[in-house]
Amino acid sequence: MSDASLSAPLSAPGEAQMGDYWELLKPRVMSLVVFTALVGLAAAPGEVHPFLAFVSVLCIAVGGGASGALNMWWDADIDAVMKRTKGRPVPSGRVTGDEALAIGLALAGFSVMILGLAANWLAAGLLAFTIFFYAVVYTMWLKRRTPQNIVIGGLAGALPPLVGWVAATGSFALAPVLMVLLVFMWTPPHFWALALFVRGDYGLAQVPMLTETHGDRVTRNHILGYAILLVPVSLALGLTPVAGPVYLAASVVLNLLFVGACWRVWRRDRAAAEADRFAAERRVFKLSLLYLFLHFGALLAEASLGTFLGA
C-alpha cells in the first residue's frame, strides 16, 4: 500500500482552509470532465430537461472531484517530492490523508447514487467505473508500474462524454464512443509534452514516466505518433450526426497545427531542447489544451445550432 495512506502529514501541518478542500478535488481536471460531459449530453439526440441535465453534469463533476481526492490520498508520498505537486493539500499537511480518503469515498458514493436516481443506472454504472478506473487501476496500479500508465489510465479521463450521453439517452452510440477515443488518444501527447519540460520530477518520485524509462527521443517519437493517430479519429467524429461543417473545419485546422507542432518537437535533439528551455514542448502542451477544447467547443456549437434551427 502507498505511504499516502498514513494519516500523519508529510510536512509541517497548517490549518486547512476551504480552498484546500476545493484543491483536493483537482478543479482544473474537473473542468475538463465537466466540459466534455456537457458536450456529450448536449450532443445526444432528443430533449433533456434542463434541471436533469444540470444534475447529471453536477454528478459527473462531483465524481471527477472524488477521483481527484482519492488520487491525492494515495499519491501524497510521491507528490511530496515533486516540485509541481509538493504544495498540494495532503503532502503539505494542510489536509490529512484520512480526510482526503473520506471525502473521496463520500463524494464517489453520493455522485453515483444521485446520477442513478436522477438519470439512469447505466450512466451511474459508467460513472462508478470511471472513478474506480482512475483511483484504483490508474493511481494504485498502473502509475507506479509501467511507462504506459498515461496511455491506459487515460481511459478514465476520456469517459465523461459517454457518461453524459448515456445520462441523456440511456444507451450507447458511435458518436460518444468516438468522443471517448478522441480524448483517449489526445491524453498521451498532452502529458508526455508536460513530462519533457518538467524533467526530473517523475524520476525523483520514481514514477516510470516514458521520459524517465525510455528517454526523450522515444517520448518524442510517441508524441508524434499519437498526434498522427488523432487525425483519423477526430475526422471520423466529424462524419457522425453530431458534427457538421463547423466541427470539420475546426478539426482540419487544429490537426494541421497540432501535428505541425509535434513534428517540430520530434525533429529536435536534447541539446537543442535544453538550449531554449523546451519552448517547443511547452507549445505542444498549450496547443493540446486548445486542440481538445475547440474540438468539443465545435461539437457544442453544432448542437446549439441544431437546437436553434429546430426550434
Summary of the structure (lengths in Angstrom):
residues: 311
radius of gyration: 19.8
end to end distance: 55.4
largest distance: 59.1
contacts: 1108
relative contact order: 0.11
helix: 76%
strand: 0%
